[in-house]
Every structure is written in structure tokens, then in C-alpha cells.
């Protein structure tokens, strides 16, 4: 049962929504998972979804599930592309992974309108500008 599982705090794992300029001079946005730990993380599951309101109407996106066998220390994976059309929603990324036999689990939530120009920082691991959540 879930209550019998010892979940330790997540450290060294980050979710970043970063932008990259394309050939047309516009920005493409992607969600990245970065492993800043000194050890690989294994059996990595990421569930993503968006939810919230616009014009007093409830909105939600499809729930997507992603799997990565292993992410090495200092490495990253592209989780998915994300469209600016959903930046007004809560964008949630629920990450679960193993280090050895220990499971780790954390929800990363980008609140509505937090993915804006003013919040961009340089993300050295990616060499891109993005919104960092750790």
C-alpha cells in the first residue's frame, strides 16, 4: 500500500520549461527533466496535465504519460513540447523515479501565467532560457 512506502524528499531533479528560437525566428517551447544528482535516476515516469479556467470556463488538457529508462547524472531529457496556448493554466508534472531501491515522487506545478518573459532565467544545463522549477 502507498502508506507503507517511505518517500524521501526529491532533491537534484528539476523540471524546466525552456524556449528555443526556430528557423522562422519564433520560439518553440519544450519541457525538460534535468538530473542534477551524482547518480543516475531510473524507471522515470512523468505524468503531465494542464487545468484551470479561462473566461470563467473550466479547461483541462489531456493527461500525457512519459517514461525514461534512465537519466544519467547531469543529463536531461525532453519530456514534451508545450504550446503557449496553455500557459494560462496550471501545468502539472508529476515525476516518479528510483535511485537504487528507493522511490522518489514529486509534483511540479507551474501556476497560471508564471511562464512569462519576466521569469526567464538562463539554465546552464540546457544552454537555454527557461522557467526553472525545482
N, C-alpha and C positions, 0 to 999 in steps of 0.2 A: 504494500500500500504506500501511497505517496507520503503519508505522515511518518512512515518508518525510514524514509530516505533522508540522509544527512546532506543537505545542500549547503556548501560553503559559499562565501561571498565571491562574486565574479570579480576578478582583477586581471588587468592586462589584455582585455578583449574590448575592442571598440567598434562601434558602427559609425560610419561616415556617409553622408550624402554629399557627393562631390560633383563638380561640373568640369566639363572638358569642352573646349571650343572645337567645333567641327569644321569641315571644309567650306561650309556656307557662311562661316563667321557667327554661327549661333551656338548656344550651349546645349550639350547633351548632359543629362544628369544620371548618375548611377549611385547605387547603394553598395558600399564596400564593408566587409568584415575584416578587421585587422587583428592579428595575433601578436601582441607585444610581449608575450611571455617568453621565457627562456626554454620552453619545452613545446613540442607540438600539441595541438588540440585535435582530438579525434572524434569521429562519429558526430559531426556537427550538423545540427538541424536548425534551420531558420524558418520561422513562420512569419509572414508579413501580411498586414491588412491596414486599411485606412477606414476611419469612421469619424463622423461629426455631422455638422449641419451647414447648410448654405441656404440663405433666404428662408430660414425657419423650416426648411425641409431636411429630414434626416437623410444622410448619404452614407454609403459604405461601399468599399471596393470588394473585389473577390479576395478570398484568402489564398495566398500562394505559399507553397512549401518548397524548401530548397535543402539539398543535402550535399555535404562535402565530407569525403572520407577522412581527410587530414589537412590541417593547415599548419605549416612549419613555423618555427619561431621567427618573428619579424616579417612574416609573409602576410599576404592578403588575398581575398577572393572577391570577385564581383558577385554580389547577391542577385541584383536585378537592376534594370533600368527603371527610372521613375519620371513621370511627367509632371511639369509644373502645375497642371490642372488639379492635382491632389494635394498641393502644398497647404491649402486651407483646412485640411483635415488633420486629425491625429494620425500620424503614420507610425505604426507599431511593428517592432521587430523583436520576436521572442526567440532568443538564442539558447540552445542547449548543446552541451558538448562534454566530452570526457577528457580528463588528464589522468592517465593510469586507470584505476578502477573507480575514481571519484567523478560523480556527475556534477556539472555546474549548469545553472539555469538563470536567465535574467531577461526582463522585458526592457527594451529601449524604446521610448516614446518621444517622437518629435511632435511637440504640440502645434496646434494650428498657427500658421503664419510665422513659425520660427525659422523656416527655410527661406531666408531673405538675404539680400546683399550685405546688410549691416552685420550679420552674424558669420560671414565667411571668414575663415582663418586658413592659413597655409598648413597643409597636412604633409609633413616631410616624408612619411612612409609612402605616400602616393605621388608626391610632386605636383599636387593639385590644390585648388582652393575648395573648401567644403565646410559643412556644418558637422562638427565633431560631437559625438555623444559617447561618454564612457562611464 
